[in-house]
Amino acid sequence: FFLWSFSMSELGARHLLIKFEGSRNPVSRRTGASTSGVTAAQAEQELQSYADKINADGATEEVFAKYACERSDCGSFKSGGDLGLFGPGQMQKQFEEGVKGTAVGKMSGIVLSDSGYHLVFRTQ
């Protein structure tokens, strides 16, 4: 019981981020374009369409990674949205809570953070 290693508290995730006008830094890391003309409602609606596509294609980690490469506004798009492992407090609170609330091997619902709207696929 007392032999928990630090790695037990680490989380792992991929994500697909869609930024909008209210994002902390409203610039896509994939395209370099400003997202200041995208409303929150538009971003959420587009992200829901990606959730639907991912679910229709089987919602596996590989499927999620394919769509993250195609659309995510985070620089992690290059690696299929892979954020690797991270510990408590290393990510924005809303994002970390979204990861914690998602079972390993599953995709979250839509998560809103200061960065924008995310879909999360928990890997650890």
C-alpha positions as CSV (number, residue, x, y, z in Angstrom):
1,F,0.0,0.0,0.0
2,F,2.8,2.4,0.8
3,L,5.0,1.4,-2.1
4,W,3.2,3.5,-4.8
5,S,5.8,4.8,-7.2
6,F,5.5,8.3,-8.7
7,S,4.7,6.8,-12.1
8,M,1.4,5.6,-10.6
9,S,0.2,9.2,-10.3
10,E,1.4,10.0,-13.9
11,L,-1.2,10.4,-16.6
12,G,-0.8,9.9,-20.3
13,A,-2.9,11.2,-23.1
14,R,-3.4,12.3,-26.6
15,H,-5.6,15.2,-27.4
16,L,-7.2,17.0,-30.3
17,L,-7.4,20.8,-29.6
18,I,-9.5,23.3,-31.5
19,K,-8.7,26.9,-30.5
20,F,-11.1,29.8,-30.8
21,E,-11.3,33.5,-30.3
22,G,-11.4,33.1,-26.5
23,S,-8.3,30.7,-26.3
24,R,-5.4,31.8,-24.3
25,N,-3.2,32.0,-27.4
26,P,-5.6,32.0,-30.4
27,V,-3.1,30.8,-33.0
28,S,-3.1,27.3,-34.5
29,R,0.3,25.5,-34.1
30,R,-0.7,23.3,-37.0
31,T,-1.3,26.1,-39.6
32,G,0.1,29.2,-38.0
33,A,-3.2,31.0,-38.6
34,S,-5.1,33.1,-36.1
35,T,-8.2,31.5,-34.6
36,S,-9.6,34.9,-33.5
37,G,-12.4,34.6,-36.1
38,V,-13.7,31.3,-34.7
39,T,-16.4,31.5,-32.1
40,A,-16.6,29.1,-29.1
41,A,-19.8,27.6,-30.6
42,Q,-18.1,26.9,-33.9
43,A,-15.1,25.3,-32.2
44,E,-17.3,23.1,-30.1
45,Q,-19.5,22.1,-33.0
46,E,-16.4,21.2,-35.1
47,L,-14.9,19.2,-32.3
48,Q,-18.2,17.3,-31.8
49,S,-18.0,16.4,-35.5
50,Y,-14.5,15.0,-34.9
51,A,-15.8,13.0,-31.9
52,D,-18.5,11.6,-34.1
53,K,-15.9,10.6,-36.8
54,I,-13.6,9.0,-34.3
55,N,-16.4,7.0,-32.7
56,A,-17.7,5.9,-36.1
57,D,-14.2,4.7,-37.0
58,G,-13.9,2.6,-33.8
59,A,-12.5,5.1,-31.3
60,T,-9.1,3.3,-31.1
61,E,-5.9,5.2,-30.2
62,E,-4.7,4.8,-33.8
63,V,-8.0,6.4,-35.1
64,F,-7.7,9.2,-32.6
65,A,-4.1,9.9,-33.5
66,K,-5.0,10.1,-37.2
67,Y,-7.6,12.7,-36.6
68,A,-5.4,14.7,-34.2
69,C,-2.7,14.8,-36.9
70,E,-5.4,16.1,-39.4
71,R,-7.0,18.8,-37.3
72,S,-5.5,19.6,-33.8
73,D,-4.3,23.2,-33.3
74,C,-1.7,22.0,-30.8
75,G,1.9,21.4,-31.8
76,S,1.4,17.8,-30.7
77,F,-0.6,17.3,-34.0
78,K,2.8,16.1,-35.4
79,S,2.7,13.1,-33.1
80,G,-1.0,12.3,-33.3
81,G,-1.7,14.6,-30.3
82,D,0.6,12.6,-28.0
83,L,1.4,14.6,-24.8
84,G,3.4,11.7,-23.3
85,L,3.3,11.3,-19.5
86,F,2.7,14.1,-17.1
87,G,2.2,14.5,-13.3
88,P,-0.3,16.3,-11.2
89,G,-0.3,20.1,-11.8
90,Q,1.7,19.9,-15.0
91,M,-1.3,20.6,-17.3
92,Q,-4.1,23.1,-16.9
93,K,-6.5,22.1,-14.2
94,Q,-9.5,21.7,-16.5
95,F,-7.5,19.5,-18.9
96,E,-6.0,17.4,-16.1
97,E,-9.5,16.8,-14.7
98,G,-10.7,15.8,-18.1
99,V,-7.9,13.2,-18.4
100,K,-8.6,11.9,-14.9
101,G,-12.3,11.5,-15.7
102,T,-11.6,9.4,-18.7
103,A,-10.8,5.6,-18.5
104,V,-7.5,4.4,-20.0
105,G,-8.0,3.4,-23.6
106,K,-11.1,5.6,-24.0
107,M,-12.0,9.0,-25.4
108,S,-13.4,11.8,-23.3
109,G,-16.3,14.1,-24.0
110,I,-15.5,17.7,-24.9
111,V,-13.2,19.4,-22.4
112,L,-12.9,23.2,-22.2
113,S,-9.6,24.6,-21.0
114,D,-7.9,28.0,-21.3
115,S,-6.3,26.7,-24.5
116,G,-9.6,25.8,-26.2
117,Y,-11.8,22.8,-26.7
118,H,-10.2,19.3,-26.5
119,L,-11.0,15.7,-27.1
120,V,-8.8,13.5,-24.9
121,F,-7.7,9.9,-25.4
122,R,-6.3,8.6,-22.2
123,T,-3.2,6.4,-22.7
124,Q,-2.2,5.9,-19.0
